[in-house]
Amino acid sequence: MENNAVRKNAAPVSLAACENYSPETVHEAFDRLLPPLGGLDFIKPGMTVAVKLNLLTGAAPERVVTPHPALVRELCRRLTEQGAEVILGDSPGGIFTQGALRSVYHACGLEPLANDNVKLNMDVGVKSAVFPKAQRLKSFHYTGWLDQADVIIDFCKLKTHGMLNMTGAVKNLFGTVPGTTKPEYHLRFPEQSDFADMLVDLSLYWKPALCICDAVECMEGNGPSSGTPRHMGLLLASGSGFDLDMVLASLIGYTREDVATLEAAYRRGLGPGDISQVRVVSADGSTMQDFAIPDFRHACAPLRLTFGGKGVVGKVVSAGAAAVFTTRPQVKNNACIACGKCAAVCPAHAITMAPKPVIDRKKCIRCFCCQEFCPEGAMKVQRTWLDRVLSKEPESAAPEDRRPHG
């Protein structure tokens, strides 16, 4: 049974309505968002602040893949008013080079933000870290630009995710791992629970001082890069990525059990067991009920069935159940342009082009990198036939993606 009392010393999650990305609306939203958390008083003159954005890939703001530049601009303005120097950055998927970074910054509309006190990171150095307190990630490589920072702010985007169901504040910190190294970590941690523990380890290592989420326009469906926009009209912030993610999950119809990072954090005594254990605050009287979207279209609808048992028979039953109910990537041939991107990013080398993708199910580790980086949204999260039957959801239930192209 869950403990329904708000946890002692739980970091509050602040909500602020933000109907659109106009400068006036964004300014007023930040005016309401930050004061319940103490504002930006933790920023002292002369500090260097790294704003770790979610820049999965170069995508125009209307694609809702990345935090909107209007929000980033407003945050930077407030940080520089506090006397800070700001560095914006991330390690997008693919090669981690200055050319790749320039391309992503340009596509995401971030270039106009650069000035004397706001820099777009161009440091592509890679460093190594040892983290004995980690549960999974006791040593790892990271993007060296973060060493310049006195404070890290985690700025994420609310989107669905093929492997983890949802990406938010905790998943965003995977971008501290260099792009071409990410596939290695998928291979090191192929099981969803281990991968989630690795992400929790990263959160504990970096300890962002503030987490902010752009949920003004979210992504539903085939996220995190090829889904469709869904309006929520909300900004969120917290000193805890775990609590922030619990609110995000609840807003789109997920519970702790549906999001592996939330389950991992709870299991380790780091995060809430359910939404009742989160302290939600608002300067404008906003409540979660004002923004919740019950019919938010998930990457894959959750089906909570537990199988198991002791001994050989139990293990066989568990393995069989996993095979029946485990989601998997599946190419939609009429949308595929045979570009080969999925084969190039697959860490398990489970995809060959003939001429379109063919997935070797024995090699596939279900990391969904192929689905995440498909430029056409042709790779989908596929549920098994029996899974759909038991969930009473036919394969055709999910509408086609309506994402803008170009």
Solvent accessible surface area in square Angstrom, and as a share of the most:
residue,aa,sasa,rsa
1,M,241,1.08
2,E,52,0.23
3,N,96,0.49
4,N,104,0.54
5,A,59,0.46
6,V,68,0.39
7,R,65,0.24
8,K,190,0.80
9,N,159,0.81
10,A,7,0.06
11,A,28,0.22
12,P,25,0.16
13,V,0,0.00
14,S,0,0.00
15,L,0,0.00
16,A,0,0.00
17,A,35,0.28
18,C,1,0.01
19,E,112,0.50
20,N,69,0.35
21,Y,39,0.15
22,S,40,0.26
23,P,99,0.62
24,E,115,0.52
25,T,31,0.18
26,V,2,0.01
27,H,72,0.32
28,E,94,0.42
29,A,0,0.00
30,F,0,0.00
31,D,66,0.34
32,R,64,0.24
33,L,0,0.00
34,L,5,0.03
35,P,79,0.50
36,P,45,0.29
37,L,43,0.21
38,G,44,0.43
39,G,19,0.18
40,L,13,0.07
41,D,101,0.52
42,F,67,0.28
43,I,3,0.02
44,K,110,0.47
45,P,110,0.69
46,G,65,0.63
47,M,45,0.20
48,T,25,0.15
49,V,0,0.00
50,A,0,0.00
51,V,0,0.00
52,K,3,0.01
53,L,1,0.00
54,N,14,0.07
55,L,1,0.01
56,L,19,0.10
57,T,46,0.27
58,G,33,0.32
59,A,4,0.03
60,A,29,0.23
61,P,32,0.20
62,E,112,0.50
63,R,35,0.13
64,V,5,0.03
65,V,1,0.00
66,T,2,0.01
67,P,3,0.02
68,H,37,0.16
69,P,18,0.11
70,A,20,0.16
71,L,0,0.00
72,V,0,0.00
73,R,123,0.45
74,E,15,0.07
75,L,0,0.00
76,C,5,0.03
77,R,91,0.33
78,R,34,0.12
79,L,0,0.00
80,T,36,0.21
81,E,119,0.53
82,Q,64,0.28
83,G,33,0.32
84,A,3,0.02
85,E,95,0.43
86,V,0,0.00
87,I,15,0.08
88,L,0,0.00
89,G,0,0.00
90,D,5,0.03
91,S,2,0.01
92,P,7,0.05
93,G,24,0.23
94,G,29,0.28
95,I,110,0.56
96,F,21,0.09
97,T,55,0.32
98,Q,77,0.34
99,G,45,0.43
100,A,28,0.22
101,L,0,0.00
102,R,125,0.46
103,S,71,0.46
104,V,14,0.08
105,Y,1,0.00
106,H,125,0.56
107,A,37,0.29
108,C,2,0.01
109,G,26,0.25
110,L,1,0.01
111,E,78,0.35
112,P,94,0.59
113,L,8,0.04
114,A,49,0.38
115,N,87,0.44
116,D,125,0.65
117,N,71,0.36
118,V,3,0.02
119,K,102,0.43
120,L,27,0.14
121,N,5,0.02
122,M,56,0.25
123,D,56,0.29
124,V,48,0.28
125,G,32,0.31
126,V,76,0.44
127,K,94,0.40
128,S,81,0.52
129,A,8,0.06
130,V,114,0.66
131,F,27,0.11
132,P,98,0.61
133,K,177,0.75
134,A,3,0.02
135,Q,77,0.34
136,R,95,0.35
137,L,0,0.00
138,K,101,0.43
139,S,58,0.37
140,F,7,0.03
141,H,80,0.36
142,Y,16,0.06
143,T,0,0.00
144,G,4,0.04
145,W,2,0.01
146,L,5,0.03
147,D,78,0.40
148,Q,89,0.40
149,A,24,0.18
150,D,93,0.48
151,V,18,0.10
152,I,17,0.09
153,I,0,0.00
154,D,1,0.00
155,F,0,0.00
156,C,0,0.00
157,K,2,0.01
158,L,0,0.00
159,K,1,0.00
160,T,0,0.00
161,H,4,0.02
162,G,5,0.05
163,M,12,0.05
164,L,0,0.00
165,N,24,0.12
166,M,4,0.02
167,T,5,0.03
168,G,1,0.01
169,A,1,0.00
170,V,3,0.02
171,K,24,0.10
172,N,6,0.03
173,L,3,0.01
174,F,7,0.03
175,G,8,0.08
176,T,2,0.01
177,V,0,0.00
178,P,3,0.02
179,G,3,0.03
180,T,80,0.46
181,T,16,0.10
182,K,24,0.10
183,P,37,0.23
184,E,95,0.43
185,Y,2,0.01
186,H,9,0.04
187,L,84,0.42
188,R,113,0.41
189,F,15,0.06
190,P,54,0.34
191,E,105,0.47
192,Q,82,0.37
193,S,58,0.38
194,D,36,0.19
195,F,0,0.00
196,A,0,0.00
197,D,2,0.01
198,M,0,0.00
199,L,0,0.00
200,V,0,0.00
201,D,0,0.00
202,L,0,0.00
203,S,13,0.08
204,L,48,0.24
205,Y,67,0.25
206,W,28,0.10
207,K,156,0.66
208,P,20,0.12
209,A,45,0.35
210,L,7,0.03
211,C,1,0.01
212,I,0,0.00
213,C,0,0.00
214,D,0,0.00
215,A,0,0.00
216,V,0,0.00
217,E,41,0.19
218,C,0,0.00
219,M,1,0.00
220,E,6,0.03
221,G,3,0.03
222,N,9,0.05
223,G,0,0.00
224,P,3,0.02
225,S,6,0.04
226,S,1,0.01
227,G,1,0.01
228,T,2,0.01
229,P,50,0.32
230,R,65,0.24
231,H,77,0.34
232,M,12,0.05
233,G,3,0.03
234,L,0,0.00
235,L,0,0.00
236,L,0,0.00
237,A,0,0.00
238,S,0,0.00
239,G,41,0.40
240,S,20,0.13
241,G,13,0.13
242,F,22,0.09
243,D,1,0.01
244,L,0,0.00
245,D,2,0.01
246,M,3,0.01
247,V,0,0.00
248,L,0,0.00
249,A,0,0.00
250,S,29,0.19
251,L,1,0.00
252,I,0,0.00
253,G,44,0.42
254,Y,5,0.02
255,T,58,0.34
256,R,22,0.08
257,E,95,0.43
258,D,10,0.05
259,V,0,0.00
260,A,12,0.10
261,T,6,0.03
262,L,3,0.01
263,E,55,0.25
264,A,0,0.00
265,A,0,0.00
266,Y,80,0.30
267,R,120,0.44
268,R,49,0.18
269,G,68,0.66
270,L,61,0.30
271,G,6,0.06
272,P,1,0.01
273,G,2,0.02
274,D,35,0.18
275,I,59,0.30
276,S,46,0.30
277,Q,9,0.04
278,V,9,0.05
279,R,113,0.41
280,V,51,0.29
281,V,36,0.21
282,S,33,0.22
283,A,61,0.47
284,D,54,0.28
285,G,60,0.58
286,S,16,0.11
287,T,62,0.36
288,M,25,0.11
289,Q,149,0.66
290,D,92,0.48
291,F,24,0.10
292,A,43,0.34
293,I,15,0.08
294,P,129,0.81
295,D,103,0.53
296,F,8,0.03
297,R,38,0.14
298,H,38,0.17
299,A,15,0.12
300,C,15,0.09
301,A,34,0.26
302,P,48,0.30
303,L,56,0.28
304,R,137,0.50
305,L,86,0.43
306,T,136,0.79
307,F,97,0.40
308,G,50,0.48
309,G,49,0.47
310,K,197,0.84
311,G,45,0.44
312,V,117,0.67
313,V,115,0.66
314,G,7,0.07
315,K,145,0.61
316,V,98,0.56
317,V,71,0.41
318,S,37,0.24
319,A,67,0.52
320,G,36,0.35
321,A,12,0.09
322,A,54,0.42
323,A,64,0.50
324,V,50,0.29
325,F,41,0.17
326,T,37,0.21
327,T,29,0.17
328,R,69,0.25
329,P,3,0.02
330,Q,72,0.32
331,V,18,0.10
332,K,59,0.25
333,N,84,0.43
334,N,132,0.68
335,A,36,0.28
336,C,18,0.11
337,I,104,0.53
338,A,41,0.32
339,C,73,0.44
340,G,19,0.18
341,K,76,0.32
342,C,10,0.06
343,A,27,0.21
344,A,87,0.67
345,V,25,0.14
346,C,14,0.09
347,P,7,0.04
348,A,19,0.15
349,H,141,0.63
350,A,3,0.03
351,I,14,0.07
352,T,87,0.51
353,M,67,0.30
354,A,72,0.56
355,P,109,0.68
356,K,69,0.29
357,P,11,0.07
358,V,82,0.47
359,I,24,0.12
360,D,59,0.31
361,R,89,0.33
362,K,198,0.84
363,K,110,0.47
364,C,20,0.12
365,I,35,0.18
366,R,98,0.36
367,C,10,0.06
368,F,7,0.03
369,C,7,0.04
370,C,9,0.05
371,Q,1,0.00
372,E,16,0.07
373,F,35,0.15
374,C,16,0.09
375,P,63,0.40
376,E,55,0.25
377,G,4,0.04
378,A,2,0.02
379,M,4,0.02
380,K,46,0.19
381,V,19,0.11
382,Q,39,0.17
383,R,16,0.06
384,T,22,0.13
385,W,172,0.60
386,L,67,0.33
387,D,5,0.03
388,R,28,0.10
389,V,73,0.42
390,L,90,0.45
391,S,35,0.23
392,K,183,0.78
393,E,52,0.23
394,P,86,0.54
395,E,107,0.48
396,S,100,0.64
397,A,51,0.39
398,A,53,0.41
399,P,67,0.42
400,E,110,0.49
401,D,35,0.18
402,R,147,0.54
403,R,18,0.07
404,P,52,0.33
405,H,131,0.58
406,G,97,0.93
